[in-house]
Each structure stands twice: as structure tokens, then as C-alpha cells.
Amino acid sequence: MKIFRLVLLLLIVGLTTLIQSCKEKNDQFPPRIWSEYVYNSSAIAPRTISAIFYENDHSIWLGSQGAEGLLLYDGYKWNIFDKTKTGVDFDSVTSMVRDGNGILWVGSKKGLITFDGSTWHTMAAFDGLCVSSLAVEGIGNIIAGIKGKSGGIATLRNNTWTFYTLSNSLIPSGNVNGIVSDREQTLWLATSDKGIVRYKNNEWKIMDAIPLLSQSFSCISSAADGSIWAGSAASQLVHISGDTFTVLNTGTPSPVTSLVIAGNGNIWCSTAGAALVKFDGISWTSYTLDNAAMPANDILCVANGFSGKLFFSIAGGKVYMINQ
């Protein structure tokens, strides 16, 4: 009887420890519904989503990798915009923004496209150019990052496009992956060969004083406080605030593919190999297949939504939504 009581006591202690351990793990990585489709319709063939543009719950745009074009959720149903419907030869959508005049701008590996709500238009000056990123500056001013032989940036100001390339300007790189304009209208570029580049007072400057493991940067974004964040292929984040540059390591060996700055200030990075990584200003948290039931460890892109929503896509045609 004493032996039975001892075994029972040990069993109770073991179960209590296991339950507490599971509770602690769930407190750190609470169960999340990662597997909800943002789009799920038998009329829509699976497609790999390379760009997500969330305006509100009644306007969510998904850009496809390849020639499938765009999907739009209008609050009621999903709409397909491909070459058959628009006459536009989409080829791997890279970025989407809407300017102050209500025009939707779409960058792709073959050029730049606009949509005014009824008419799609291809910008002839960008034919054959890989538009990698887009930014809005003011009401109708657009900045396009361009990657490739004729790469650099193009700015639309006062209804006039100006191209800055290696052949006609002092821009140090023709391989621009991301672009952002800060409060002072200083341009910051994330490049794949020159790290972070600044354009201020008509002067180009490579920020080579920053200690980096790689000069290949995939993305760049601005925070509500006016500071700049950029992510690299070496899984480093650079934070630029005024004249202060801070280099942070995400703690994974996986390249950062995109990043967003949430309303609460958290930085979310998608990676190629380590799924999602979050920085809360103090510590890093990694959400992977192993510890958080992520659907994959290779995340193509991540985007912000309202009310704490976060969207991300993986290869194979799936997009997921979570609440942060």
C-alpha cells in the first residue's frame, strides 16, 4: 500500500510539472490560428502571393508571383484582375500603394501600372523595368525603386518623372529592393549590393560606417516616430534615428525577406527559413514550425492590417491572417 501511495504521489507530481511546463510554453507561444485562408474560393486557382496591400476590411489586395495578376477582396467577394480582364501583362507583382488622389500604383517585374477605379494603365516609361518597391510622398508624388541593368529610382513630382540611374546620376546602386521617404523627405534605399543608401540635399551617400555582415538589404520601412528600419540577408536589422545607427541581430541565420512596424511598435520580420521573428524593443521572439505551429518556415512577405491584424504569405498559394 505504501508503494502504491508513493507511485501515485510521484505520478501526481509528474503530471503537475508537465501541466505547468505546457502552460509556461503556451504563455510564451500561445496557440494561434495560422491556417485561416484570407482567400478561399473554388473559382480562384492557388497562386503564390508576393505582395499584400491591406487598406481596410473592405479593400485587401493580393499581388501574385507570376502572371496571375491581382486579387481584390471588396468586403463581399474576391475579384480577379488579370490580363484577360485588364489587358495588362502582369509579371510578378512586387509592391502596391495608393496615393492621395486615390490612384492605385502596382509595381511588377515588367513595369509600373496604375488603376483609377475603372481603368488600368501601363506606364510606358517603365516598360521592361523591374519595379521592386513603391513609396508615396505627399498627395501625388510617387517614388519607384528599380532593380536591374537600368535600375535606380524614379520620382514623380509635379506630374514629371525623373530617373536616377548609374548612367545619368551619382546614385551608387542600380539594385534597389526597397525605398522609403522620411518626414524630411530624405530618401532611404535598401539595396542588394551597397547596403543602405541615403539621398539628402541632392547628395547620395552609402551608409558604410554601419558595421554590417552583409551589404544585401531586402526591405526598409519608416516608423511612426520617424525612424527607419531595414532588414538584411544576414538577418540583421538596422535602426536609424536621427544620426544614431543601431545594428541588431535577429538571432536566426535566415535572411529577412520583409518587415512591418505594428501599431504597438513591434517589428515583425518574415524570413527565409526561420518563419516570423518579432522584436518588441527589448527582446526577440521567433515563431516557427516547431514552436508555434507555423504553416512553413519560409515566409515570402508580411503586411500590417488594422486592429492588430497581421498577414503573411507562403509559397504554394496560401495567405494567413493572425491577431497579434
C-alpha positions as CSV (number, residue, x, y, z in Angstrom):
1,M,0.0,0.0,0.0
2,K,2.9,2.4,0.9
3,I,4.5,1.6,-2.5
4,F,1.2,2.3,-4.3
5,R,0.8,5.6,-2.5
6,L,4.4,6.6,-3.4
7,V,3.9,5.8,-7.0
8,L,0.6,7.7,-7.0
9,L,2.3,10.7,-5.4
10,L,5.1,10.7,-8.0
11,L,2.6,10.4,-10.8
12,I,0.7,13.4,-9.5
13,V,3.9,15.4,-9.1
14,G,4.9,14.5,-12.6
15,L,1.6,15.5,-14.2
16,T,1.6,18.8,-12.3
17,T,5.1,19.5,-13.6
18,L,4.1,18.6,-17.1
19,I,0.9,20.7,-17.0
20,Q,2.9,23.7,-15.6
21,S,5.5,23.2,-18.3
22,C,2.9,23.2,-21.0
23,K,1.3,26.3,-19.5
24,E,4.6,28.2,-19.5
25,K,5.2,27.2,-23.1
26,N,1.7,28.3,-24.1
27,D,2.1,31.5,-22.3
28,Q,5.2,32.2,-24.4
29,F,3.9,30.8,-27.6
30,P,0.1,30.8,-27.2
31,P,-1.9,28.7,-29.7
32,R,-2.7,30.7,-32.8
33,I,-4.9,30.1,-35.8
34,W,-2.4,30.4,-38.5
35,S,-4.3,28.3,-41.1
36,E,-7.2,30.6,-42.0
37,Y,-7.3,31.5,-45.7
38,V,-7.6,35.1,-46.5
39,Y,-9.0,34.0,-49.8
40,N,-10.7,30.7,-50.3
41,S,-12.8,30.2,-53.4
42,S,-13.2,27.4,-55.9
43,A,-13.2,30.0,-58.6
44,I,-9.7,31.1,-57.7
45,A,-6.8,28.9,-58.6
46,P,-4.0,28.7,-56.0
47,R,-1.3,31.3,-56.6
48,T,1.8,32.4,-54.8
49,I,1.3,35.8,-53.2
50,S,4.3,38.1,-53.5
51,A,2.8,41.3,-52.2
52,I,0.0,42.2,-49.8
53,F,-1.7,45.6,-49.6
54,Y,-4.3,45.9,-46.8
55,E,-6.3,49.2,-46.9
56,N,-9.2,48.1,-44.7
57,D,-11.5,45.2,-44.2
58,H,-13.3,46.1,-47.5
59,S,-10.1,46.5,-49.6
60,I,-7.4,43.9,-49.5
61,W,-5.2,43.5,-52.5
62,L,-3.0,40.4,-53.1
63,G,-0.4,40.5,-55.9
64,S,0.7,37.2,-57.4
65,Q,4.1,35.9,-58.3
66,G,4.0,35.0,-62.0
67,A,1.3,36.2,-64.5
68,E,-1.8,35.7,-62.4
69,G,-2.3,39.4,-61.6
70,L,-4.1,40.7,-58.6
71,L,-6.9,39.6,-56.3
72,L,-9.1,42.2,-54.5
73,Y,-11.4,41.5,-51.6
74,D,-14.1,44.2,-51.7
75,G,-15.8,43.3,-48.5
76,Y,-18.2,40.9,-50.2
77,K,-16.3,38.7,-52.6
78,W,-12.9,38.2,-54.3
79,N,-12.3,39.8,-57.7
80,I,-9.6,38.7,-60.1
81,F,-7.7,41.3,-62.2
82,D,-5.5,39.5,-64.7
83,K,-4.6,40.1,-68.4
84,T,-7.9,38.8,-69.6
85,K,-9.8,41.4,-67.5
86,T,-7.4,44.3,-67.6
87,G,-5.3,44.0,-70.7
88,V,-2.2,44.4,-68.5
89,D,0.5,41.8,-68.7
90,F,1.3,41.4,-65.0
91,D,4.5,39.6,-64.2
92,S,5.2,39.0,-60.5
93,V,3.7,41.9,-58.5
94,T,6.3,43.4,-56.1
95,S,4.5,46.3,-54.4
96,M,1.3,48.3,-54.2
97,V,0.5,51.7,-52.8
98,R,-2.4,54.2,-53.1
99,D,-1.6,57.9,-53.5
100,G,-3.6,60.9,-52.1
101,N,-5.5,61.2,-55.3
102,G,-6.9,57.7,-54.9
103,I,-4.8,56.1,-57.6
104,L,-3.6,52.5,-57.0
105,W,0.0,52.0,-58.1
106,V,1.3,48.5,-58.8
107,G,4.9,47.6,-59.3
108,S,5.9,44.4,-61.1
109,K,9.0,42.8,-62.7
110,K,7.9,44.2,-66.1
111,G,6.9,47.7,-65.2
112,L,4.5,50.1,-63.4
113,I,0.7,50.0,-63.6
114,T,-2.0,52.4,-62.3
115,F,-5.7,51.9,-61.6
116,D,-8.1,54.8,-61.0
117,G,-11.0,52.6,-60.1
118,S,-12.2,51.9,-63.6
119,T,-9.2,52.0,-66.0
120,W,-5.9,50.1,-65.9
121,H,-2.9,51.9,-67.4
122,T,0.6,50.8,-68.0
123,M,3.3,53.5,-67.7
124,A,5.3,53.4,-70.9
125,A,8.4,54.9,-69.4
126,F,8.7,51.7,-67.2
127,D,8.3,49.1,-69.9
128,G,10.7,46.2,-69.2
129,L,11.9,47.7,-65.9
130,C,11.7,45.7,-62.7
131,V,9.9,48.0,-60.2
132,S,10.9,46.4,-56.9
133,S,9.3,48.9,-54.5
134,L,7.0,51.9,-54.3
135,A,6.5,54.8,-51.8
136,V,4.1,57.8,-51.7
137,E,5.4,61.2,-50.9
138,G,2.7,63.9,-50.5
139,I,-0.5,63.9,-52.4
140,G,0.5,62.8,-55.9
141,N,4.3,62.2,-55.6
142,I,5.5,58.7,-56.2
143,I,8.9,57.1,-55.8
144,A,9.7,53.9,-57.5
145,G,12.7,51.6,-56.7
146,I,14.1,49.9,-59.8
147,K,16.3,46.8,-59.9
148,G,18.5,45.7,-62.8
149,K,20.6,47.0,-65.6
150,S,18.7,50.3,-65.8
151,G,18.0,50.3,-62.1
152,G,18.0,53.1,-59.5
153,I,15.0,55.1,-58.6
154,A,12.3,57.2,-60.4
155,T,10.4,60.1,-58.8
156,L,7.1,61.6,-59.9
157,R,6.9,65.2,-58.8
158,N,4.7,67.9,-60.5
159,N,3.5,65.3,-63.0
160,T,7.0,64.7,-64.2
161,W,9.1,61.5,-63.9
162,T,12.8,61.8,-63.2
163,F,15.0,58.8,-63.4
164,Y,18.2,58.4,-61.4
165,T,20.4,55.6,-62.8
166,L,24.1,54.7,-62.7
167,S,24.5,56.2,-66.2
168,N,22.9,59.6,-65.6
169,S,23.4,60.3,-61.8
170,L,25.7,59.6,-58.9
171,I,23.3,57.0,-57.4
172,P,25.6,54.3,-56.0
173,S,23.4,51.3,-56.8
174,G,21.1,50.1,-59.6
175,N,19.8,47.3,-57.4
176,V,17.1,48.9,-55.2
177,N,15.0,46.4,-53.2
178,G,13.2,48.9,-51.0
179,I,12.6,52.6,-50.7
180,V,11.1,55.0,-48.1
181,S,10.8,58.7,-47.6
182,D,11.1,60.1,-44.1
183,R,9.4,63.2,-42.6
184,E,12.1,65.5,-44.0
185,Q,11.6,63.9,-47.5
186,T,15.0,62.3,-47.2
187,L,15.1,59.1,-49.3
188,W,16.4,55.8,-47.8
189,L,17.2,52.9,-50.1
190,A,17.7,49.2,-49.3
191,T,20.0,47.8,-52.0
192,S,21.3,44.3,-52.7
193,D,24.9,45.4,-53.2
194,K,25.6,48.7,-51.4
195,G,23.6,48.2,-48.1
196,I,21.6,51.3,-47.1
197,V,21.9,54.4,-49.2
198,R,20.6,57.9,-48.3
199,Y,19.6,60.7,-50.7
200,K,19.6,64.1,-48.9
201,N,20.1,67.6,-50.1
202,N,20.8,66.3,-53.7
203,E,23.6,64.1,-52.3
204,W,23.9,60.3,-52.4
205,K,25.6,58.6,-49.5
206,I,26.3,55.0,-48.8
207,M,25.9,54.4,-45.1
208,D,29.2,52.4,-44.9
209,A,30.0,53.4,-41.3
210,I,27.4,50.9,-40.1
211,P,29.0,47.5,-39.1
212,L,27.2,45.0,-41.3
213,L,27.6,41.3,-42.0
214,S,26.1,41.8,-45.5
215,Q,25.5,44.6,-47.9
216,S,22.4,43.0,-49.3
217,F,19.2,44.5,-47.8
218,S,15.8,43.3,-48.9
219,C,13.4,45.8,-47.2
220,I,13.1,49.2,-45.5
221,S,10.3,51.0,-43.6
222,S,9.6,54.0,-41.5
223,A,8.1,54.1,-38.0
224,A,5.6,56.5,-36.5
225,D,8.3,58.3,-34.7
226,G,10.1,59.0,-38.0
227,S,12.9,56.5,-37.5
228,I,13.9,54.0,-40.2
229,W,14.2,50.2,-40.0
230,A,15.9,48.0,-42.6
231,G,16.4,44.2,-42.9
232,S,19.3,42.3,-44.4
233,A,20.2,39.0,-46.0
234,A,22.4,38.4,-42.9
235,S,19.4,38.5,-40.6
236,Q,20.4,41.9,-39.2
237,L,18.1,44.9,-38.6
238,V,19.4,48.4,-38.8
239,H,17.6,51.1,-36.9
240,I,18.2,54.7,-38.0
241,S,17.0,57.5,-35.6
242,G,18.5,60.9,-36.5
243,D,22.2,60.4,-36.6
244,T,22.1,57.3,-34.5
245,F,22.5,53.9,-36.2
246,T,21.8,50.7,-34.3
247,V,22.5,47.2,-35.6
248,L,20.5,44.4,-34.2
249,N,20.8,40.6,-34.9
250,T,17.5,38.7,-35.1
251,G,19.1,35.6,-33.5
252,T,18.5,33.4,-36.6
253,P,20.7,32.7,-39.6
254,S,17.9,33.2,-42.0
255,P,17.6,36.2,-44.4
256,V,15.0,38.8,-43.7
257,T,12.6,38.9,-46.6
258,S,10.3,41.7,-45.5
259,L,9.3,43.7,-42.4
260,V,6.5,45.7,-40.9
261,I,6.1,48.0,-37.9
262,A,3.0,47.3,-36.0
263,G,0.8,50.0,-34.4
264,N,2.2,49.0,-30.9
265,G,5.8,49.5,-32.2
266,N,6.7,45.8,-32.5
267,I,8.8,44.9,-35.5
268,W,7.7,41.8,-37.4
269,C,10.1,40.2,-39.9
270,S,9.4,37.5,-42.4
271,T,12.4,35.3,-43.1
272,A,13.5,32.6,-45.5
273,G,14.0,29.7,-43.0
274,A,13.0,31.0,-39.6
275,A,9.4,31.9,-40.3
276,L,8.3,35.1,-38.4
277,V,10.6,37.0,-35.9
278,K,9.3,39.7,-33.6
279,F,11.2,42.5,-31.9
280,D,9.4,44.3,-29.1
281,G,12.1,46.8,-28.5
282,I,13.9,44.7,-25.9
283,S,13.8,41.0,-26.9
284,W,13.3,38.8,-29.9
285,T,10.7,36.1,-30.3
286,S,10.8,33.5,-33.1
287,Y,7.6,31.8,-34.4
288,T,8.5,28.7,-36.4
289,L,7.1,25.3,-37.4
290,D,8.5,23.7,-34.3
291,N,7.5,26.1,-31.5
292,A,4.4,27.9,-32.8
293,A,2.7,25.6,-35.4
294,M,3.6,27.9,-38.2
295,P,2.5,26.6,-41.6
296,A,6.0,27.0,-43.1
297,N,9.4,28.4,-42.2
298,D,9.9,30.2,-45.5
299,I,7.7,33.3,-45.4
300,L,7.5,35.4,-48.6
301,C,6.1,38.6,-47.3
302,V,4.3,40.1,-44.2
303,A,1.9,43.0,-44.1
304,N,0.1,45.1,-41.5
305,G,-3.7,45.3,-41.1
306,F,-5.9,47.3,-38.8
307,S,-6.8,46.3,-35.2
308,G,-3.6,44.3,-34.7
309,K,-4.1,42.1,-37.7
310,L,-1.0,40.6,-39.4
311,F,-1.0,38.9,-42.8
312,F,1.7,36.7,-44.3
313,S,2.1,34.5,-47.4
314,I,4.0,31.3,-48.1
315,A,4.9,29.5,-51.4
316,G,2.1,27.4,-52.9
317,G,-0.7,29.9,-52.8
318,K,-1.6,30.4,-49.2
319,V,-2.1,33.6,-47.2
320,Y,-2.7,33.7,-43.5
321,M,-4.1,36.2,-41.0
322,I,-3.4,36.4,-37.3
323,N,-4.2,38.8,-34.5
324,Q,-1.0,40.0,-32.9
